[in-house]
Amino acid sequence: MELYTVLTADVIDSRHQEAVVAEKKAKLQELTDENLITPFTFSRGDEIQTVLAGVASSPGILRKLRYFCRPLQLRIGIGVGRITSGLMATSSWEMNGPAFHRARQALDEMKQNRHWRTRLVSGDPGLDQMVNTLFTLYDVIQSRWTDPQWEGVMLYEAAGSYQEAAKQLGVAFQNVEKRCRAARWWALRETEAAFPVLLTQYADINLILGE
């Protein structure tokens, strides 16, 4: 039985940012990832959703989504599990199954704590507790990133060196290094690297499958 990951994001305070939401809607499908089964799309007014193959092994895709959607702030619910209908559909909004129900549950749980920005529900409570603790710390650091820090981190990751990122930004490479250091990128990168270990070695697949 195959597992999938559903990301459902809610735009915070979307009613007061309708022009920005409309702009992002028009460009959202430009955001890609090798594991996407369906493109990122808006529906229900202010919600964004996509489906990924397998168990999402890194919060890197969440970071890409938040970067793309700036200055909008997102709550992101993550559901891992089976998809039982609509797998051949081109839109995630035409699909259904436990992975979608869990992503919705994750969003609902975030309404209980205004500090949470990311939540996983997998069906394995032990795994969820470990991962969500990491997400809480990860999000606290990331929430303090300035626009220059976002640009520095994302371009450095894409370019592979401070020098190349600096060329694209038109600044000295020391400036890019300074931005990444101020963003505590070294710590978040280690956190992202830990996720595959948690999700492959500590997940109880029988629980996630509901068996």
C-alpha positions in Angstrom: 0.0 0.0 0.0 1.5 3.3 -1.1 1.8 6.3 1.3 1.3 10.0 0.3 1.8 13.3 1.9 -0.9 16.0 1.7 0.1 19.6 2.5 -2.9 21.9 3.2 -1.9 25.5 4.0 -4.2 28.3 5.4 -3.3 31.9 4.7 -3.5 33.9 7.9 -5.6 37.1 7.8 -6.3 36.6 4.1 -9.3 38.9 4.0 -7.0 41.9 4.6 -4.5 40.8 1.9 -6.8 40.0 -1.0 -4.6 41.6 -3.7 -1.5 39.6 -2.5 -3.5 36.4 -2.4 -4.7 37.0 -6.0 -1.2 37.6 -7.2 0.0 34.4 -5.6 -2.9 32.4 -7.0 -1.9 33.5 -10.5 1.7 32.3 -10.1 1.5 29.4 -7.6 1.9 26.7 -10.2 5.4 28.0 -10.9 6.4 26.4 -7.6 7.6 22.9 -8.4 9.2 19.9 -6.6 10.3 16.5 -8.0 7.9 14.7 -5.6 4.8 16.6 -6.5 1.9 14.5 -7.8 -0.4 17.6 -8.1 0.6 21.2 -8.5 0.1 23.7 -5.6 -3.3 25.2 -6.1 -5.6 27.6 -4.2 -9.1 26.5 -3.3 -11.7 27.3 -0.7 -10.7 30.9 -1.1 -7.5 31.1 1.1 -6.2 27.5 1.2 -3.3 26.0 -0.7 -2.9 22.3 -1.3 -0.7 19.8 -3.0 0.0 16.0 -2.8 3.5 14.5 -2.7 4.5 10.9 -3.4 5.6 9.0 -0.3 6.4 10.4 3.1 7.7 14.0 2.8 11.2 13.6 4.1 12.2 17.2 4.7 10.6 20.6 5.6 12.5 22.0 2.6 9.3 22.0 0.5 7.5 23.9 3.3 10.3 26.4 3.3 10.0 26.8 -0.5 6.2 27.4 -0.1 6.7 30.0 2.6 9.3 31.8 0.6 7.1 31.8 -2.5 4.1 33.2 -0.6 5.9 36.0 1.2 4.6 38.3 2.7 1.7 36.1 3.3 1.9 34.0 6.5 0.8 30.4 6.4 -0.3 27.7 8.7 0.6 24.3 7.1 -1.1 21.1 8.0 0.7 17.9 6.9 -1.2 14.6 6.6 0.6 11.3 5.8 -1.4 8.2 4.8 -3.3 6.5 2.0 -5.3 8.1 -0.8 -8.4 6.1 -1.5 -10.1 7.9 -4.3 -9.3 10.3 -7.1 -5.6 9.4 -7.6 -5.9 10.0 -11.4 -7.3 13.5 -10.9 -5.2 16.5 -11.9 -6.3 18.5 -8.8 -5.8 17.5 -5.2 -9.2 18.9 -4.4 -10.8 16.0 -6.3 -9.0 13.4 -4.2 -9.8 11.9 -0.8 -8.5 9.5 1.8 -6.8 9.4 5.3 -3.9 11.6 4.2 -6.4 14.4 3.5 -8.3 13.9 6.7 -5.1 14.1 8.7 -3.9 17.3 7.0 -7.3 18.8 7.9 -6.9 17.5 11.5 -3.4 19.1 11.6 -4.9 22.5 10.6 -7.7 22.2 13.1 -5.1 21.5 15.9 -3.3 24.7 15.1 -6.3 26.7 15.9 -5.8 25.6 19.5 -2.4 27.3 19.7 -1.7 30.5 17.9 2.1 29.9 18.1 2.0 26.8 15.9 2.7 27.3 12.2 3.3 23.7 11.1 1.7 20.4 12.3 2.0 16.8 11.2 -0.6 14.1 11.7 0.5 10.7 10.5 -1.5 8.2 12.5 1.6 7.4 14.6 1.3 9.6 17.8 4.9 9.0 18.8 6.3 10.1 15.5 4.0 13.1 15.5 5.2 14.2 18.8 8.9 14.1 17.8 8.4 15.8 14.4 6.1 18.5 15.8 8.5 19.4 18.5 11.2 19.9 15.8 8.7 21.9 13.8 8.0 24.2 16.7 11.7 25.1 17.2 12.3 25.3 13.4 9.4 27.7 12.9 10.4 29.9 15.8 13.8 30.5 14.2 12.4 30.9 10.7 9.7 33.3 11.7 12.4 35.9 12.5 14.0 35.8 9.1 14.1 39.2 7.3 13.6 39.4 3.6 17.4 39.7 2.9 17.9 36.6 5.1 15.3 34.7 3.1 17.0 35.6 -0.1 20.4 34.8 1.2 19.4 31.3 2.4 17.4 30.4 -0.7 19.9 31.6 -3.2 22.8 30.1 -1.3 21.0 26.7 -1.2 20.2 26.9 -5.0 23.6 28.2 -6.1 25.7 26.0 -3.8 28.2 28.6 -2.8 28.3 32.1 -1.2 30.2 33.4 -4.2 27.6 32.3 -6.7 24.7 33.5 -4.6 26.5 36.9 -4.2 26.8 37.2 -8.0 23.0 36.8 -8.3 22.3 39.3 -5.6 25.0 41.8 -6.7 26.6 41.9 -3.3 29.9 40.7 -1.7 30.0 37.0 -0.8 30.6 38.0 2.9 27.2 39.6 2.8 25.5 36.4 1.9 27.4 34.5 4.5 26.4 37.1 7.1 22.7 36.7 6.1 22.8 32.9 6.4 24.6 33.1 9.7 22.1 35.6 11.1 19.2 33.4 9.9 20.8 30.4 11.9 20.7 28.5 8.6 23.3 26.0 9.9 20.9 24.9 12.6 17.8 24.6 10.3 19.8 22.7 7.8 20.7 20.1 10.4 17.1 19.9 11.4 16.0 19.3 7.8 18.6 16.6 7.5 17.2 14.8 10.6 13.7 14.4 9.2 14.5 11.5 6.8 15.9 9.5 9.8 12.8 10.1 11.9 10.4 9.3 9.2 12.1 6.1 8.0 13.5 4.7 11.2 10.9 5.6 13.8 7.6 5.6 12.0 5.2 2.7 12.6 4.0 2.1 9.1 1.1 -0.2 10.4 -0.2 2.8 12.4 0.1 5.2 9.5 -1.8 2.7 7.3 -4.4 2.3 9.9 -3.8 -1.4 10.3 
